Amino acid sequence: MSATKSETIYFDPALHDALLARATEENTSISEVVNEVLRESLADYEEEAEDLADLERRRAEPNIPVEDFLADMKRRGRL
């Protein structure tokens, strides 16, 4: 593992038991389990943030009635 930082975290007792059980099952440490879960969670958050940024950029695009869009697609041979 690369350089690490330490932080004191207080877990709910049931959550701690679940983390300990998973770490034991995977033959790893609670720290590794927490790091893995946080990486997955943050990756999901980053994807969602990217999606929201894309939506924000698209707000500036003009609104086109569906009928006009379909007519344009037909005219260009896409339908």
C-alpha positions in Angstrom: 0.0 0.0 0.0 1.2 3.5 -0.7 1.6 6.1 2.0 -1.4 6.3 4.2 -2.9 8.8 6.6 -4.6 7.9 9.9 -7.9 9.2 11.2 -9.9 8.3 14.2 -13.4 7.1 13.2 -16.1 6.0 15.7 -18.3 3.2 14.3 -21.7 2.2 15.5 -21.1 -1.2 17.3 -23.2 -3.1 14.8 -21.4 -1.5 11.9 -18.0 -2.3 13.5 -19.1 -6.0 13.9 -20.1 -6.1 10.2 -16.8 -4.6 9.1 -14.8 -7.0 11.3 -16.8 -9.9 9.9 -16.1 -8.9 6.3 -12.5 -8.2 7.0 -12.1 -11.6 8.6 -13.9 -13.3 5.7 -11.7 -11.5 3.1 -8.6 -12.1 5.2 -7.8 -8.4 5.3 -8.0 -5.4 7.7 -11.0 -3.2 8.6 -9.0 -0.3 7.1 -8.8 -2.1 3.7 -12.5 -2.8 3.8 -13.3 0.8 4.6 -11.0 2.1 1.9 -12.5 -0.3 -0.7 -16.1 0.8 0.2 -15.2 4.5 0.2 -13.4 4.1 -3.2 -16.6 2.5 -4.7 -18.8 5.1 -3.1 -16.7 8.1 -4.2 -16.5 6.6 -7.8 -20.3 6.5 -7.9 -20.4 10.1 -6.6 -17.9 11.3 -9.2 -20.0 9.6 -12.0 -23.1 11.3 -10.7 -21.3 14.7 -10.4 -20.2 14.3 -14.1 -23.7 13.5 -15.1 -25.0 16.5 -13.3 -22.4 18.7 -14.9 -23.4 17.4 -18.4 -27.0 18.2 -17.7 -26.1 21.7 -16.6 -24.1 22.2 -19.8 -27.1 21.0 -21.9 -29.5 23.4 -20.3 -28.1 26.0 -22.7 -29.2 23.9 -25.7 -32.4 25.0 -27.4 -35.6 23.1 -26.8 -37.0 21.6 -30.0 -40.5 20.3 -30.2 -40.5 16.5 -30.8 -42.5 17.0 -34.0 -39.8 19.3 -35.4 -37.1 16.9 -34.3 -38.8 13.9 -36.0 -39.4 15.9 -39.2 -35.7 16.8 -39.3 -34.7 13.2 -38.8 -37.0 12.1 -41.6 -35.7 14.9 -43.9 -32.1 13.7 -43.3 -33.1 10.1 -43.9 -32.4 9.0 -40.3 -36.0 7.6 -39.8 
